[in-house]
Amino acid sequence: MLFAHGFNDWNVMPDNSTRMWDALKKINKSSKIYMSQGGHGAPPPADIQNKWWAHYLYGVDNGVENLPRAMIVQSTATVAGGGRGARSAHLPPTSRSRARSRSSSSWPRVATASGRSPS
């Protein structure tokens, strides 16, 4: 099973997906997870999807089973093959990526699950 989720999915919170993943990986040793910066329905890059389907539907020996168990796309990463959460190298930075370059003191305070702001 290839499990995919976007960190920016406000329909299904990432916490729910990580709990499902924790249970799934115990019962399916060949399963993999792809987490991106996308939103709801954020798929893995097309090259990973194509290899996955070719291997598991048609028996193509393409090495997809050797991919890392967990593939996590960081906010600053550029993903080969595209997909939501990926940025093309030739596009200018977005206002969100420019905001990331500011010092952390200019970021708004965010409360944790306990209700306290992280220090």
C-alpha positions in Angstrom: 0.0 0.0 0.0 1.2 3.5 -0.9 -0.2 5.9 1.7 -0.1 9.6 0.7 -1.1 12.7 2.7 -0.6 16.4 2.6 0.6 18.3 5.7 -1.7 21.2 4.6 -4.8 19.1 4.5 -7.4 20.8 6.7 -10.1 18.2 5.9 -8.1 15.2 7.3 -5.6 16.5 9.8 -2.1 15.1 9.5 -2.4 13.7 13.0 -5.1 11.4 11.8 -3.0 10.1 9.0 0.0 9.5 11.1 -2.1 7.4 13.5 -3.4 5.4 10.6 0.1 5.0 9.3 1.4 3.7 12.7 -1.3 0.9 12.6 -0.8 0.1 8.8 3.0 -0.3 8.9 2.7 -2.9 11.6 0.4 -5.1 9.5 1.8 -4.4 6.0 5.6 -4.5 6.0 5.8 -3.5 2.3 3.7 -0.4 2.7 5.2 3.1 2.2 4.1 6.6 3.1 4.5 9.8 1.1 3.9 13.1 3.0 4.0 16.4 1.1 3.3 20.0 1.6 0.1 19.6 -0.4 -3.5 19.8 0.7 -6.4 17.3 0.6 -5.8 14.8 -2.2 -2.1 15.6 -2.6 -0.7 12.7 -4.6 2.9 11.4 -4.8 4.9 12.6 -7.8 3.8 11.0 -11.1 7.1 9.0 -11.4 6.4 7.2 -8.1 2.8 6.6 -9.0 3.7 5.1 -12.4 6.4 2.8 -10.9 4.0 1.7 -8.1 1.1 0.8 -10.5 3.5 -0.8 -13.0 5.0 -3.0 -10.3 1.9 -4.0 -8.4 -0.6 -4.2 -11.3 1.7 -5.6 -14.1 4.6 -7.2 -12.2 7.2 -4.8 -13.7 10.5 -5.2 -11.9 11.3 -1.5 -11.5 12.7 -1.2 -8.0 9.7 0.6 -6.5 9.8 -1.8 -3.5 13.3 -0.4 -2.7 12.0 3.2 -2.2 12.4 4.5 1.3 9.6 3.4 3.7 8.7 7.0 4.4 9.1 9.8 1.9 8.7 13.3 3.5 8.8 16.4 1.3 10.1 19.4 3.3 8.7 22.8 2.7 11.8 24.0 0.9 12.2 20.8 -1.2 11.7 20.6 -5.0 10.3 17.2 -6.0 11.2 15.6 -9.3 8.1 14.6 -11.2 6.0 17.4 -9.8 2.9 16.8 -7.7 1.2 19.1 -5.2 3.6 20.4 -2.7 6.4 20.5 -5.3 7.8 23.7 -6.7 9.4 23.9 -10.1 13.0 25.2 -10.0 12.2 27.8 -12.7 9.3 29.5 -10.8 9.9 32.6 -8.7 9.4 32.1 -4.9 5.9 32.5 -3.6 4.9 35.0 -0.9 4.9 32.1 1.5 8.4 31.1 0.7 9.6 34.7 1.0 7.9 34.8 4.4 9.9 31.7 5.5 13.1 33.6 5.0 12.2 36.1 7.7 13.6 35.6 11.2 11.7 33.3 13.4 10.9 36.1 15.8 8.5 37.6 13.1 6.5 34.4 12.9 3.1 34.4 14.7 3.0 32.4 18.0 1.3 29.0 17.6 -0.3 27.1 20.5 0.5 23.5 21.0 -2.1 20.8 21.8 -1.6 21.7 25.5 -2.6 25.3 24.8 0.8 26.7 25.5 2.9 28.5 23.0 6.2 26.7 22.1 9.3 28.5 23.4 
